[in-house]
């Protein structure tokens, strides 16, 4: 039996922010529970609802930034039904195509990393004027359509490689061939080793300058397997030695604070294999709140 959370009218819980009855919130959540095309089997389809539930563990107030999200407007658009495969991509496109005209920031809850392609290509019909920032241990430049291919699919669809920045790329998580593909397409790669000597604020500033060059709008992929495996056990591809939860939380705030960032996804968590303390899903819920606080700081 789950323990009942205490009810304190002076301690508003974050899950109460996202109402399905509000269709015009500045920040919108949408679940994209894709999982069937993952290279490794996953139940990432369970994750959007798990993240929503985990929001109840947190308040609406950011102490460090003196931001109370209760003063902002939010909406929860629910989950997109059956977002896998060609028909699923079409359903994603249909669900998201008009959302940027209604909301200042869209947060897509994955699902596996294939949603980076389906959501971004649905939000913008012309990808040639868009920038992309990924926080990921992997390049995601594989051929075909899977959770290992979204960046390559976006390039094939017209997104310029010179406006892509990949942060946290890990050693022994990619092949020489796909590393060469990143170089051939002029992708800016900021590997994990660079983050040992540079602040996340400095790295994000560089990424925003590159991805948003010329005032272009930006899509951000927060692939949670960029973090150290000990803190994200529900990310099947996470490796020992990844970045910290705090670094990824900071990154979520910093990118969302930039008005050029219009959409963020949170991907590659399999809620069914999380630890009893739900540390991975709880981190994802905090990424939602950090992004919402970043938006509120604009």
C-alpha positions as protocol buffer text, in pm:
chain_id: "A"
residue {
  index: 1
  type: UNK
  ca { x: 0 y: 0 z: 0 }
}
residue {
  index: 2
  type: UNK
  ca { x: 136 y: 342 z: -98 }
}
residue {
  index: 3
  type: UNK
  ca { x: 184 y: 591 z: 182 }
}
residue {
  index: 4
  type: UNK
  ca { x: -64 y: 878 z: 179 }
}
residue {
  index: 5
  type: UNK
  ca { x: 106 y: 1210 z: 109 }
}
residue {
  index: 6
  type: UNK
  ca { x: 29 y: 1478 z: 368 }
}
residue {
  index: 7
  type: UNK
  ca { x: -215 y: 1751 z: 274 }
}
residue {
  index: 8
  type: UNK
  ca { x: -97 y: 2101 z: 363 }
}
residue {
  index: 9
  type: UNK
  ca { x: -280 y: 2397 z: 202 }
}
residue {
  index: 10
  type: UNK
  ca { x: 37 y: 2605 z: 242 }
}
residue {
  index: 11
  type: UNK
  ca { x: 250 y: 2350 z: 50 }
}
residue {
  index: 12
  type: UNK
  ca { x: 103 y: 2322 z: -299 }
}
residue {
  index: 13
  type: UNK
  ca { x: 206 y: 2010 z: -486 }
}
residue {
  index: 14
  type: UNK
  ca { x: 347 y: 2042 z: -836 }
}
residue {
  index: 15
  type: UNK
  ca { x: 113 y: 1787 z: -996 }
}
residue {
  index: 16
  type: UNK
  ca { x: -175 y: 2029 z: -936 }
}
residue {
  index: 17
  type: UNK
  ca { x: -19 y: 2278 z: -1181 }
}
residue {
  index: 18
  type: UNK
  ca { x: -94 y: 2080 z: -1495 }
}
residue {
  index: 19
  type: UNK
  ca { x: -465 y: 2083 z: -1564 }
}
residue {
  index: 20
  type: UNK
  ca { x: -625 y: 1919 z: -1865 }
}
residue {
  index: 21
  type: UNK
  ca { x: -903 y: 2178 z: -1846 }
}
residue {
  index: 22
  type: UNK
  ca { x: -669 y: 2466 z: -1930 }
}
residue {
  index: 23
  type: UNK
  ca { x: -606 y: 2471 z: -2304 }
}
residue {
  index: 24
  type: UNK
  ca { x: -400 y: 2789 z: -2321 }
}
residue {
  index: 25
  type: UNK
  ca { x: -120 y: 2752 z: -2068 }
}
residue {
  index: 26
  type: UNK
  ca { x: 217 y: 2912 z: -2134 }
}
residue {
  index: 27
  type: UNK
  ca { x: 374 y: 2570 z: -2073 }
}
residue {
  index: 28
  type: UNK
  ca { x: 215 y: 2253 z: -2207 }
}
residue {
  index: 29
  type: UNK
  ca { x: 290 y: 1888 z: -2132 }
}
residue {
  index: 30
  type: UNK
  ca { x: 224 y: 1612 z: -2380 }
}
residue {
  index: 31
  type: UNK
  ca { x: 301 y: 1243 z: -2341 }
}
residue {
  index: 32
  type: UNK
  ca { x: 455 y: 1057 z: -2634 }
}
residue {
  index: 33
  type: UNK
  ca { x: 484 y: 696 z: -2511 }
}
residue {
  index: 34
  type: UNK
  ca { x: 683 y: 554 z: -2804 }
}
residue {
  index: 35
  type: UNK
  ca { x: 875 y: 234 z: -2726 }
}
residue {
  index: 36
  type: UNK
  ca { x: 829 y: -29 z: -2996 }
}
residue {
  index: 37
  type: UNK
  ca { x: 1123 y: 84 z: -3210 }
}
residue {
  index: 38
  type: UNK
  ca { x: 1384 y: 85 z: -2935 }
}
residue {
  index: 39
  type: UNK
  ca { x: 1708 y: -96 z: -3007 }
}
residue {
  index: 40
  type: UNK
  ca { x: 1679 y: -259 z: -2663 }
}
residue {
  index: 41
  type: UNK
  ca { x: 1333 y: -369 z: -2542 }
}
residue {
  index: 42
  type: UNK
  ca { x: 1177 y: -110 z: -2313 }
}
residue {
  index: 43
  type: UNK
  ca { x: 855 y: -19 z: -2139 }
}
residue {
  index: 44
  type: UNK
  ca { x: 917 y: 352 z: -2183 }
}
residue {
  index: 45
  type: UNK
  ca { x: 549 y: 381 z: -2273 }
}
residue {
  index: 46
  type: UNK
  ca { x: 479 y: 372 z: -1898 }
}
residue {
  index: 47
  type: UNK
  ca { x: 696 y: 673 z: -1829 }
}
residue {
  index: 48
  type: UNK
  ca { x: 482 y: 979 z: -1913 }
}
residue {
  index: 49
  type: UNK
  ca { x: 220 y: 887 z: -1654 }
}
residue {
  index: 50
  type: UNK
  ca { x: 488 y: 789 z: -1403 }
}
residue {
  index: 51
  type: UNK
  ca { x: 645 y: 1135 z: -1438 }
}
residue {
  index: 52
  type: UNK
  ca { x: 307 y: 1300 z: -1385 }
}
residue {
  index: 53
  type: UNK
  ca { x: 259 y: 1098 z: -1066 }
}
residue {
  index: 54
  type: UNK
  ca { x: 608 y: 1187 z: -943 }
}
residue {
  index: 55
  type: UNK
  ca { x: 528 y: 1558 z: -967 }
}
residue {
  index: 56
  type: UNK
  ca { x: 319 y: 1511 z: -652 }
}
residue {
  index: 57
  type: UNK
  ca { x: 645 y: 1466 z: -461 }
}
residue {
  index: 58
  type: UNK
  ca { x: 748 y: 1826 z: -521 }
}
residue {
  index: 59
  type: UNK
  ca { x: 626 y: 2176 z: -445 }
}
residue {
  index: 60
  type: UNK
  ca { x: 570 y: 2459 z: -690 }
}
residue {
  index: 61
  type: UNK
  ca { x: 839 y: 2688 z: -544 }
}
residue {
  index: 62
  type: UNK
  ca { x: 1202 y: 2727 z: -653 }
}
residue {
  index: 63
  type: UNK
  ca { x: 1396 y: 2866 z: -358 }
}
residue {
  index: 64
  type: UNK
  ca { x: 1714 y: 2952 z: -548 }
}
residue {
  index: 65
  type: UNK
  ca { x: 1532 y: 3149 z: -818 }
}
residue {
  index: 66
  type: UNK
  ca { x: 1244 y: 3278 z: -600 }
}
residue {
  index: 67
  type: UNK
  ca { x: 995 y: 3152 z: -858 }
}
residue {
  index: 68
  type: UNK
  ca { x: 657 y: 3012 z: -760 }
}
residue {
  index: 69
  type: UNK
  ca { x: 517 y: 2816 z: -1052 }
}
residue {
  index: 70
  type: UNK
  ca { x: 171 y: 2856 z: -902 }
}
residue {
  index: 71
  type: UNK
  ca { x: 179 y: 3202 z: -1060 }
}
residue {
  index: 72
  type: UNK
  ca { x: 225 y: 3058 z: -1411 }
}
residue {
  index: 73
  type: UNK
  ca { x: -21 y: 2887 z: -1643 }
}
residue {
  index: 74
  type: UNK
  ca { x: 8 y: 2525 z: -1748 }
}
residue {
  index: 75
  type: UNK
  ca { x: -186 y: 2264 z: -1938 }
}
residue {
  index: 76
  type: UNK
  ca { x: -161 y: 1888 z: -1975 }
}
residue {
  index: 77
  type: UNK
  ca { x: -255 y: 1768 z: -2322 }
}
residue {
  index: 78
  type: UNK
  ca { x: -255 y: 1401 z: -2226 }
}
residue {
  index: 79
  type: UNK
  ca { x: -83 y: 1121 z: -2415 }
}
residue {
  index: 80
  type: UNK
  ca { x: -69 y: 1065 z: -2788 }
}
residue {
  index: 81
  type: UNK
  ca { x: -216 y: 724 z: -2864 }
}
residue {
  index: 82
  type: UNK
  ca { x: 11 y: 464 z: -3033 }
}
residue {
  index: 83
  type: UNK
  ca { x: 295 y: 695 z: -3145 }
}
residue {
  index: 84
  type: UNK
  ca { x: 516 y: 417 z: -3290 }
}
residue {
  index: 85
  type: UNK
  ca { x: 576 y: 335 z: -3654 }
}
residue {
  index: 86
  type: UNK
  ca { x: 483 y: 534 z: -3963 }
}
residue {
  index: 87
  type: UNK
  ca { x: 120 y: 571 z: -3861 }
}
residue {
  index: 88
  type: UNK
  ca { x: 227 y: 666 z: -3512 }
}
residue {
  index: 89
  type: UNK
  ca { x: 455 y: 939 z: -3644 }
}
residue {
  index: 90
  type: UNK
  ca { x: 161 y: 1075 z: -3842 }
}
residue {
  index: 91
  type: UNK
  ca { x: -46 y: 1080 z: -3522 }
}
residue {
  index: 92
  type: UNK
  ca { x: 232 y: 1270 z: -3342 }
}
residue {
  index: 93
  type: UNK
  ca { x: 251 y: 1522 z: -3627 }
}
residue {
  index: 94
  type: UNK
  ca { x: -124 y: 1574 z: -3614 }
}
residue {
  index: 95
  type: UNK
  ca { x: -123 y: 1619 z: -3236 }
}
residue {
  index: 96
  type: UNK
  ca { x: 161 y: 1874 z: -3217 }
}
residue {
  index: 97
  type: UNK
  ca { x: 147 y: 2069 z: -3544 }
}
residue {
  index: 98
  type: UNK
  ca { x: -33 y: 2379 z: -3407 }
}
residue {
  index: 99
  type: UNK
  ca { x: 96 y: 2379 z: -3049 }
}
residue {
  index: 100
  type: UNK
  ca { x: 369 y: 2641 z: -3085 }
}
residue {
  index: 101
  type: UNK
  ca { x: 104 y: 2895 z: -3175 }
}
residue {
  index: 102
  type: UNK
  ca { x: -77 y: 2824 z: -2848 }
}
residue {
  index: 103
  type: UNK
  ca { x: 203 y: 2774 z: -2596 }
}
residue {
  index: 104
  type: UNK
  ca { x: 538 y: 2940 z: -2526 }
}
residue {
  index: 105
  type: UNK
  ca { x: 702 y: 2607 z: -2436 }
}
residue {
  index: 106
  type: UNK
  ca { x: 608 y: 2246 z: -2507 }
}
residue {
  index: 107
  type: UNK
  ca { x: 748 y: 1968 z: -2290 }
}
residue {
  index: 108
  type: UNK
  ca { x: 716 y: 1622 z: -2447 }
}
residue {
  index: 109
  type: UNK
  ca { x: 740 y: 1326 z: -2210 }
}
residue {
  index: 110
  type: UNK
  ca { x: 884 y: 1015 z: -2370 }
}
residue {
  index: 111
  type: UNK
  ca { x: 889 y: 744 z: -2447 }
}
residue {
  index: 112
  type: UNK
  ca { x: 1212 y: 651 z: -2615 }
}
residue {
  index: 113
  type: UNK
  ca { x: 1439 y: 888 z: -2804 }
}
residue {
  index: 114
  type: UNK
  ca { x: 1262 y: 831 z: -3137 }
}
residue {
  index: 115
  type: UNK
  ca { x: 1018 y: 1103 z: -3030 }
}
residue {
  index: 116
  type: UNK
  ca { x: 1284 y: 1368 z: -3089 }
}
residue {
  index: 117
  type: UNK
  ca { x: 1228 y: 1315 z: -3460 }
}
residue {
  index: 118
  type: UNK
  ca { x: 851 y: 1274 z: -3458 }
}
residue {
  index: 119
  type: UNK
  ca { x: 784 y: 1572 z: -3231 }
}
residue {
  index: 120
  type: UNK
  ca { x: 1033 y: 1814 z: -3387 }
}
residue {
  index: 121
  type: UNK
  ca { x: 931 y: 1731 z: -3744 }
}
residue {
  index: 122
  type: UNK
  ca { x: 567 y: 1774 z: -3645 }
}
residue {
  index: 123
  type: UNK
  ca { x: 619 y: 2112 z: -3481 }
}
residue {
  index: 124
  type: UNK
  ca { x: 805 y: 2262 z: -3778 }
}
residue {
  index: 125
  type: UNK
  ca { x: 723 y: 2187 z: -4140 }
}
residue {
  index: 126
  type: UNK
  ca { x: 1049 y: 2356 z: -4243 }
}
residue {
  index: 127
  type: UNK
  ca { x: 1341 y: 2226 z: -4036 }
}
residue {
  index: 128
  type: UNK
  ca { x: 1601 y: 2428 z: -4226 }
}
residue {
  index: 129
  type: UNK
  ca { x: 1550 y: 2724 z: -3990 }
}
residue {
  index: 130
  type: UNK
  ca { x: 1558 y: 2522 z: -3665 }
}
residue {
  index: 131
  type: UNK
  ca { x: 1839 y: 2444 z: -3420 }
}
residue {
  index: 132
  type: UNK
  ca { x: 1878 y: 2131 z: -3207 }
}
residue {
  index: 133
  type: UNK
  ca { x: 2053 y: 2073 z: -2874 }
}
residue {
  index: 134
  type: UNK
  ca { x: 2083 y: 1721 z: -2735 }
}
residue {
  index: 135
  type: UNK
  ca { x: 2200 y: 1612 z: -2390 }
}
residue {
  index: 136
  type: UNK
  ca { x: 2287 y: 1252 z: -2463 }
}
residue {
  index: 137
  type: UNK
  ca { x: 2561 y: 994 z: -2424 }
}
residue {
  index: 138
  type: UNK
  ca { x: 2494 y: 891 z: -2786 }
}
residue {
  index: 139
  type: UNK
  ca { x: 2501 y: 1060 z: -3127 }
}
residue {
  index: 140
  type: UNK
  ca { x: 2169 y: 907 z: -3241 }
}
residue {
  index: 141
  type: UNK
  ca { x: 2292 y: 917 z: -3600 }
}
residue {
  index: 142
  type: UNK
  ca { x: 2206 y: 558 z: -3692 }
}
residue {
  index: 143
  type: UNK
  ca { x: 2031 y: 470 z: -4017 }
}
residue {
  index: 144
  type: UNK
  ca { x: 1664 y: 371 z: -4015 }
}
residue {
  index: 145
  type: UNK
  ca { x: 1403 y: 469 z: -3757 }
}
residue {
  index: 146
  type: UNK
  ca { x: 1468 y: 382 z: -3393 }
}
residue {
  index: 147
  type: UNK
  ca { x: 1566 y: 547 z: -3067 }
}
residue {
  index: 148
  type: UNK
  ca { x: 1918 y: 557 z: -3210 }
}
residue {
  index: 149
  type: UNK
  ca { x: 1833 y: 752 z: -3526 }
}
residue {
  index: 150
  type: UNK
  ca { x: 1640 y: 1076 z: -3452 }
}
residue {
  index: 151
  type: UNK
  ca { x: 1925 y: 1321 z: -3512 }
}
residue {
  index: 152
  type: UNK
  ca { x: 2009 y: 1161 z: -3847 }
}
residue {
  index: 153
  type: UNK
  ca { x: 1642 y: 1160 z: -3945 }
}
residue {
  index: 154
  type: UNK
  ca { x: 1615 y: 1532 z: -3865 }
}
residue {
  index: 155
  type: UNK
  ca { x: 1925 y: 1605 z: -4074 }
}
residue {
  index: 156
  type: UNK
  ca { x: 1780 y: 1403 z: -4360 }
}
residue {
  index: 157
  type: UNK
  ca { x: 1461 y: 1610 z: -4325 }
}
residue {
  index: 158
  type: UNK
  ca { x: 1653 y: 1936 z: -4360 }
}
residue {
  index: 159
  type: UNK
  ca { x: 1780 y: 2040 z: -4015 }
}
residue {
  index: 160
  type: UNK
  ca { x: 2133 y: 2179 z: -4068 }
}
residue {
  index: 161
  type: UNK
  ca { x: 2408 y: 1991 z: -3891 }
}
residue {
  index: 162
  type: UNK
  ca { x: 2590 y: 2318 z: -3823 }
}
residue {
  index: 163
  type: UNK
  ca { x: 2299 y: 2417 z: -3596 }
}
residue {
  index: 164
  type: UNK
  ca { x: 2311 y: 2095 z: -3391 }
}
residue {
  index: 165
  type: UNK
  ca { x: 2498 y: 2073 z: -3061 }
}
residue {
  index: 166
  type: UNK
  ca { x: 2541 y: 1743 z: -2878 }
}
residue {
  index: 167
  type: UNK
  ca { x: 2635 y: 1765 z: -2510 }
}
residue {
  index: 168
  type: UNK
  ca { x: 2762 y: 1477 z: -2298 }
}
residue {
  index: 169
  type: UNK
  ca { x: 2866 y: 1234 z: -2573 }
}
residue {
  index: 170
  type: UNK
  ca { x: 3033 y: 947 z: -2390 }
}
residue {
  index: 171
  type: UNK
  ca { x: 3340 y: 735 z: -2458 }
}
residue {
  index: 172
  type: UNK
  ca { x: 3267 y: 376 z: -2561 }
}
residue {
  index: 173
  type: UNK
  ca { x: 2902 y: 461 z: -2631 }
}
residue {
  index: 174
  type: UNK
  ca { x: 2943 y: 539 z: -3003 }
}
residue {
  index: 175
  type: UNK
  ca { x: 3125 y: 400 z: -3304 }
}
residue {
  index: 176
  type: UNK
  ca { x: 3401 y: 565 z: -3504 }
}
residue {
  index: 177
  type: UNK
  ca { x: 3169 y: 559 z: -3806 }
}
residue {
  index: 178
  type: UNK
  ca { x: 2893 y: 759 z: -3638 }
}
residue {
  index: 179
  type: UNK
  ca { x: 3147 y: 996 z: -3485 }
}
residue {
  index: 180
  type: UNK
  ca { x: 3273 y: 1059 z: -3837 }
}
residue {
  index: 181
  type: UNK
  ca { x: 2915 y: 1118 z: -3953 }
}
residue {
  index: 182
  type: UNK
  ca { x: 2879 y: 1387 z: -3685 }
}
residue {
  index: 183
  type: UNK
  ca { x: 3196 y: 1558 z: -3810 }
}
residue {
  index: 184
  type: UNK
  ca { x: 3095 y: 1529 z: -4176 }
}
residue {
  index: 185
  type: UNK
  ca { x: 2769 y: 1707 z: -4096 }
}
residue {
  index: 186
  type: UNK
  ca { x: 2939 y: 1985 z: -3896 }
}
residue {
  index: 187
  type: UNK
  ca { x: 2769 y: 1891 z: -3569 }
}
residue {
  index: 188
  type: UNK
  ca { x: 2924 y: 2056 z: -3263 }
}
residue {
  index: 189
  type: UNK
  ca { x: 3008 y: 1780 z: -3014 }
}
residue {
  index: 190
  type: UNK
  ca { x: 3081 y: 1870 z: -2651 }
}
residue {
  index: 191
  type: UNK
  ca { x: 3191 y: 1537 z: -2504 }
}
residue {
  index: 192
  type: UNK
  ca { x: 3150 y: 1422 z: -2146 }
}
residue {
  index: 193
  type: UNK
  ca { x: 3518 y: 1492 z: -2075 }
}
residue {
  index: 194
  type: UNK
  ca { x: 3472 y: 1864 z: -2145 }
}
residue {
  index: 195
  type: UNK
  ca { x: 3207 y: 1886 z: -1875 }
}
residue {
  index: 196
  type: UNK
  ca { x: 3466 y: 1790 z: -1614 }
}
residue {
  index: 197
  type: UNK
  ca { x: 3633 y: 2129 z: -1654 }
}
residue {
  index: 198
  type: UNK
  ca { x: 3352 y: 2353 z: -1783 }
}
residue {
  index: 199
  type: UNK
  ca { x: 3039 y: 2470 z: -1606 }
}
residue {
  index: 200
  type: UNK
  ca { x: 2704 y: 2361 z: -1743 }
}
residue {
  index: 201
  type: UNK
  ca { x: 2609 y: 2729 z: -1771 }
}
residue {
  index: 202
  type: UNK
  ca { x: 2904 y: 2796 z: -2001 }
}
residue {
  index: 203
  type: UNK
  ca { x: 2831 y: 2490 z: -2213 }
}
residue {
  index: 204
  type: UNK
  ca { x: 2462 y: 2574 z: -2250 }
}
residue {
  index: 205
  type: UNK
  ca { x: 2545 y: 2932 z: -2352 }
}
residue {
  index: 206
  type: UNK
  ca { x: 2772 y: 2803 z: -2629 }
}
residue {
  index: 207
  type: UNK
  ca { x: 2506 y: 2555 z: -2741 }
}
residue {
  index: 208
  type: UNK
  ca { x: 2233 y: 2818 z: -2754 }
}
residue {
  index: 209
  type: UNK
  ca { x: 2456 y: 3051 z: -2957 }
}
residue {
  index: 210
  type: UNK
  ca { x: 2521 y: 2779 z: -3214 }
}
residue {
  index: 211
  type: UNK
  ca { x: 2176 y: 2619 z: -3232 }
}
residue {
  index: 212
  type: UNK
  ca { x: 1998 y: 2953 z: -3222 }
}
residue {
  index: 213
  type: UNK
  ca { x: 2224 y: 3142 z: -3463 }
}
residue {
  index: 214
  type: UNK
  ca { x: 2030 y: 3403 z: -3655 }
}
residue {
  index: 215
  type: UNK
  ca { x: 1740 y: 3392 z: -3409 }
}
residue {
  index: 216
  type: UNK
  ca { x: 1625 y: 3045 z: -3513 }
}
residue {
  index: 217
  type: UNK
  ca { x: 1394 y: 2851 z: -3281 }
}
residue {
  index: 218
  type: UNK
  ca { x: 1545 y: 2560 z: -3090 }
}
residue {
  index: 219
  type: UNK
  ca { x: 1436 y: 2210 z: -2996 }
}
residue {
  index: 220
  type: UNK
  ca { x: 1608 y: 2048 z: -2695 }
}
residue {
  index: 221
  type: UNK
  ca { x: 1637 y: 1675 z: -2631 }
}
residue {
  index: 222
  type: UNK
  ca { x: 1705 y: 1575 z: -2269 }
}
residue {
  index: 223
  type: UNK
  ca { x: 1801 y: 1210 z: -2305 }
}
residue {
  index: 224
  type: UNK
  ca { x: 1834 y: 1118 z: -1940 }
}
residue {
  index: 225
  type: UNK
  ca { x: 2089 y: 844 z: -2013 }
}
residue {
  index: 226
  type: UNK
  ca { x: 2344 y: 1127 z: -2033 }
}
residue {
  index: 227
  type: UNK
  ca { x: 2351 y: 1098 z: -1652 }
}
residue {
  index: 228
  type: UNK
  ca { x: 2560 y: 861 z: -1442 }
}
residue {
  index: 229
  type: UNK
  ca { x: 2401 y: 517 z: -1430 }
}
residue {
  index: 230
  type: UNK
  ca { x: 2390 y: 518 z: -1048 }
}
residue {
  index: 231
  type: UNK
  ca { x: 2139 y: 803 z: -1050 }
}
residue {
  index: 232
  type: UNK
  ca { x: 1930 y: 688 z: -1350 }
}
residue {
  index: 233
  type: UNK
  ca { x: 1895 y: 310 z: -1315 }
}
residue {
  index: 234
  type: UNK
  ca { x: 1579 y: 320 z: -1528 }
}
residue {
  index: 235
  type: UNK
  ca { x: 1776 y: 438 z: -1832 }
}
residue {
  index: 236
  type: UNK
  ca { x: 1886 y: 114 z: -2002 }
}
residue {
  index: 237
  type: UNK
  ca { x: 2173 y: 275 z: -2196 }
}
residue {
  index: 238
  type: UNK
  ca { x: 2312 y: 495 z: -1916 }
}
residue {
  index: 239
  type: UNK
  ca { x: 2680 y: 443 z: -1835 }
}
residue {
  index: 240
  type: UNK
  ca { x: 2892 y: 478 z: -1523 }
}
residue {
  index: 241
  type: UNK
  ca { x: 3062 y: 818 z: -1536 }
}
residue {
  index: 242
  type: UNK
  ca { x: 2781 y: 1026 z: -1686 }
}
residue {
  index: 243
  type: UNK
  ca { x: 2689 y: 1376 z: -1574 }
}
residue {
  index: 244
  type: UNK
  ca { x: 2517 y: 1447 z: -1244 }
}
residue {
  index: 245
  type: UNK
  ca { x: 2147 y: 1494 z: -1183 }
}
residue {
  index: 246
  type: UNK
  ca { x: 2221 y: 1849 z: -1070 }
}
residue {
  index: 247
  type: UNK
  ca { x: 2397 y: 1930 z: -1399 }
}
residue {
  index: 248
  type: UNK
  ca { x: 2102 y: 1808 z: -1603 }
}
residue {
  index: 249
  type: UNK
  ca { x: 1859 y: 1998 z: -1381 }
}
residue {
  index: 250
  type: UNK
  ca { x: 2062 y: 2316 z: -1433 }
}
residue {
  index: 251
  type: UNK
  ca { x: 2065 y: 2252 z: -1807 }
}
residue {
  index: 252
  type: UNK
  ca { x: 1686 y: 2217 z: -1817 }
}
residue {
  index: 253
  type: UNK
  ca { x: 1648 y: 2554 z: -1646 }
}
residue {
  index: 254
  type: UNK
  ca { x: 1908 y: 2733 z: -1859 }
}
residue {
  index: 255
  type: UNK
  ca { x: 1773 y: 2617 z: -2195 }
}
residue {
  index: 256
  type: UNK
  ca { x: 1411 y: 2692 z: -2104 }
}
residue {
  index: 257
  type: UNK
  ca { x: 1509 y: 3042 z: -1990 }
}
residue {
  index: 258
  type: UNK
  ca { x: 1602 y: 3126 z: -2350 }
}
residue {
  index: 259
  type: UNK
  ca { x: 1306 y: 3247 z: -2556 }
}
residue {
  index: 260
  type: UNK
  ca { x: 1436 y: 3072 z: -2868 }
}
residue {
  index: 261
  type: UNK
  ca { x: 1378 y: 2732 z: -2704 }
}
residue {
  index: 262
  type: UNK
  ca { x: 1022 y: 2633 z: -2797 }
}
residue {
  index: 263
  type: UNK
  ca { x: 1015 y: 2262 z: -2715 }
}
residue {
  index: 264
  type: UNK
  ca { x: 1196 y: 2018 z: -2488 }
}
residue {
  index: 265
  type: UNK
  ca { x: 1163 y: 1642 z: -2466 }
}
residue {
  index: 266
  type: UNK
  ca { x: 1257 y: 1407 z: -2180 }
}
residue {
  index: 267
  type: UNK
  ca { x: 1340 y: 1060 z: -2305 }
}
residue {
  index: 268
  type: UNK
  ca { x: 1491 y: 712 z: -2259 }
}
residue {
  index: 269
  type: UNK
  ca { x: 1348 y: 626 z: -1916 }
}
residue {
  index: 270
  type: UNK
  ca { x: 1185 y: 287 z: -1865 }
}
residue {
  index: 271
  type: UNK
  ca { x: 969 y: 345 z: -1558 }
}
residue {
  index: 272
  type: UNK
  ca { x: 906 y: -29 z: -1519 }
}
residue {
  index: 273
  type: UNK
  ca { x: 1269 y: -93 z: -1414 }
}
residue {
  index: 274
  type: UNK
  ca { x: 1319 y: 205 z: -1184 }
}
residue {
  index: 275
  type: UNK
  ca { x: 1433 y: 151 z: -826 }
}
residue {
  index: 276
  type: UNK
  ca { x: 1183 y: 142 z: -539 }
}
residue {
  index: 277
  type: UNK
  ca { x: 1267 y: 505 z: -458 }
}
residue {
  index: 278
  type: UNK
  ca { x: 1183 y: 602 z: -819 }
}
residue {
  index: 279
  type: UNK
  ca { x: 1501 y: 806 z: -847 }
}
residue {
  index: 280
  type: UNK
  ca { x: 1498 y: 819 z: -1228 }
}
residue {
  index: 281
  type: UNK
  ca { x: 1134 y: 915 z: -1267 }
}
residue {
  index: 282
  type: UNK
  ca { x: 1164 y: 1169 z: -986 }
}
residue {
  index: 283
  type: UNK
  ca { x: 1457 y: 1329 z: -1166 }
}
residue {
  index: 284
  type: UNK
  ca { x: 1245 y: 1352 z: -1480 }
}
residue {
  index: 285
  type: UNK
  ca { x: 970 y: 1525 z: -1282 }
}
residue {
  index: 286
  type: UNK
  ca { x: 1227 y: 1775 z: -1155 }
}
residue {
  index: 287
  type: UNK
  ca { x: 1341 y: 1836 z: -1514 }
}
residue {
  index: 288
  type: UNK
  ca { x: 982 y: 1933 z: -1596 }
}
residue {
  index: 289
  type: UNK
  ca { x: 979 y: 2178 z: -1305 }
}
residue {
  index: 290
  type: UNK
  ca { x: 1322 y: 2321 z: -1384 }
}
residue {
  index: 291
  type: UNK
  ca { x: 1212 y: 2382 z: -1742 }
}
residue {
  index: 292
  type: UNK
  ca { x: 890 y: 2545 z: -1622 }
}
residue {
  index: 293
  type: UNK
  ca { x: 1092 y: 2768 z: -1387 }
}
residue {
  index: 294
  type: UNK
  ca { x: 1327 y: 2860 z: -1670 }
}
residue {
  index: 295
  type: UNK
  ca { x: 1029 y: 2963 z: -1879 }
}
residue {
  index: 296
  type: UNK
  ca { x: 892 y: 3168 z: -1589 }
}
residue {
  index: 297
  type: UNK
  ca { x: 1227 y: 3349 z: -1559 }
}
residue {
  index: 298
  type: UNK
  ca { x: 1220 y: 3483 z: -1916 }
}
